[in-house]
Amino acid sequence: MSLVKATSVLLFASAAVFASGGGHGETDIIPRTVNFLIFAALAYYLLAEKLKAFFAGRTASIAKAYEDAENKIKEAKAALNEAKAKKEEATKLANELTASAKTDAVIQAKKIAEHAEEECARIKKAAEDEILMLRKKAIIDTVEEAIGEVIDKEGFGVDDKDFAKIIAKRVA
């Protein structure tokens, strides 16, 4: 209501200024000032609420945009921290897997070496056994041939098999 009173006072004051009439060489600065003030008061009266609403809405939209930007920054920081934690966890897991793989490789190498040594020992033993058997067989064959030749030529009174056993006992 004070705006209405102020506008009324200005209207009456401007009417009084216009009523005084023109003077001798006076300038019209005062009537123009009064007219401007009246215009400004009317413009304020008509546009004040709309301007307040506009600027309040603008302030609210800027505040919302600022809040959204802050939320995005917080989310980005949280995502960054989460990514760092996952990277550290992955690095730790990779180190553990590497250490485990190295340990497993050492264990497997030992097992393979032990198995190879056992296999070599088994093959060597089998070869030695076969050599012994072949030697005995060669001795027996040689003795049987020699005895066979002697018996064929001279003839003994002992059976061939018994004689071969006797000689084999002596040779072994």
C-alpha positions in Angstrom: 0.0 0.0 0.0 2.9 2.4 0.5 3.7 2.1 -3.2 0.2 3.3 -4.0 0.5 6.2 -1.6 3.9 7.1 -3.1 2.5 7.0 -6.6 -0.4 9.2 -5.6 1.8 11.8 -4.0 4.0 11.9 -7.2 0.9 12.3 -9.4 -0.3 15.3 -7.4 3.2 16.8 -7.2 3.5 16.5 -11.0 0.1 18.1 -11.5 1.2 21.0 -9.3 4.4 21.5 -11.3 2.5 21.5 -14.6 -0.1 23.9 -13.1 2.5 26.5 -12.3 2.9 27.0 -16.0 5.9 27.9 -18.1 8.3 30.5 -16.9 10.7 32.9 -18.4 13.4 30.7 -19.9 13.0 28.0 -17.4 14.1 24.5 -18.4 11.8 21.6 -18.2 14.1 19.4 -16.1 11.8 19.3 -13.1 8.7 18.1 -15.1 10.7 15.6 -16.9 12.2 14.3 -13.6 8.7 14.0 -12.1 7.4 12.2 -15.2 10.3 9.8 -15.0 9.7 9.1 -11.4 6.0 8.5 -12.1 7.0 6.1 -14.9 9.5 4.3 -12.7 6.9 3.9 -9.9 4.3 2.5 -12.4 6.8 0.2 -14.0 7.9 -1.0 -10.5 4.3 -1.5 -9.5 3.4 -3.4 -12.6 6.6 -5.5 -13.0 8.0 -6.0 -9.5 6.2 -9.3 -8.8 7.1 -10.7 -12.2 10.8 -9.7 -11.8 10.9 -11.1 -8.3 9.4 -14.4 -9.5 11.8 -14.4 -12.5 14.9 -13.8 -10.3 13.7 -16.2 -7.6 13.3 -18.9 -10.3 16.6 -18.1 -11.8 18.3 -18.3 -8.4 16.6 -21.6 -7.7 17.7 -23.0 -11.1 21.3 -21.9 -10.5 21.3 -23.4 -7.0 19.9 -26.7 -8.5 22.6 -26.7 -11.2 25.3 -26.1 -8.6 23.9 -28.8 -6.4 23.8 -31.2 -9.3 27.4 -30.4 -10.2 28.4 -31.0 -6.6 26.6 -34.4 -6.6 28.3 -35.4 -9.9 31.7 -34.4 -8.4 30.9 -36.5 -5.3 29.8 -39.5 -7.5 33.0 -39.1 -9.6 35.2 -39.1 -6.5 33.3 -42.1 -5.1 33.7 -44.0 -8.4 37.4 -43.0 -8.5 38.0 -44.3 -5.0 36.1 -47.5 -5.8 38.2 -48.0 -8.9 41.4 -47.4 -6.9 40.3 -50.0 -4.4 39.5 -52.5 -7.1 42.9 -51.8 -8.8 44.7 -52.4 -5.5 42.7 -55.6 -4.9 43.4 -56.8 -8.5 47.1 -56.0 -8.0 47.2 -57.9 -4.7 45.4 -60.9 -6.3 47.8 -60.8 -9.3 50.8 -60.9 -6.9 49.2 -63.8 -4.9 48.5 -65.7 -8.2 52.1 -65.1 -9.4 53.6 -66.3 -6.1 51.3 -69.3 -6.1 52.2 -70.1 -9.8 55.9 -69.9 -9.0 55.5 -72.2 -6.0 53.5 -74.6 -8.0 56.1 -74.5 -10.8 58.8 -75.4 -8.3 56.8 -78.2 -6.8 55.9 -79.6 -10.3 59.6 -79.4 -11.4 60.6 -81.3 -8.3 58.0 -84.0 -8.9 59.1 -84.3 -12.5 62.7 -84.6 -11.5 61.9 -87.2 -8.9 59.8 -89.1 -11.4 62.5 -88.9 -14.0 65.1 -90.2 -11.4 62.8 -93.0 -10.4 62.3 -93.9 -14.1 66.0 -93.8 -14.8 66.7 -96.0 -11.8 64.0 -98.5 -12.9 65.3 -98.6 -16.5 68.9 -99.0 -15.3 67.9 -101.8 -12.9 65.9 -103.5 -15.7 69.0 -103.1 -18.1 71.3 -104.6 -15.4 68.9 -107.5 -14.8 68.7 -108.1 -18.6 72.5 -107.9 -18.9 72.9 -110.5 -16.1 70.3 -112.7 -17.7 71.9 -112.4 -21.1 75.3 -113.2 -19.6 74.0 -116.3 -17.9 72.3 -117.4 -21.0 75.4 -116.8 -23.1 77.5 -118.7 -20.6 75.0 -121.6 -20.5 74.7 -121.6 -24.3 78.5 -121.6 -24.7 79.0 -124.3 -22.1 76.2 -126.4 -23.7 77.9 -126.0 -27.1 81.3 -126.9 -25.7 79.9 -129.9 -23.8 77.8 -130.9 -26.8 80.9 -130.9 -29.0 83.0 -132.8 -26.4 80.3 -135.4 -25.7 79.7 -135.9 -29.4 83.4 -136.5 -29.9 84.3 -138.4 -26.8 81.1 -139.2 -25.0 80.7 -139.1 -21.2 78.7 -141.4 -19.0 76.8 -138.5 -17.4 73.5 -137.3 -18.7 73.7 -134.0 -20.8 71.4 -132.0 -18.6 73.1 -133.1 -15.4 76.4 -132.2 -16.8 75.2 -128.8 -18.0 74.0 -128.1 -14.4 77.3 -129.1 -12.9 79.2 -126.8 -15.2 76.8 -124.0 -14.8 77.2 -124.2 -11.0 81.0 -124.1 -11.4 80.8 -121.1 -13.8 78.4 -119.1 -11.7 
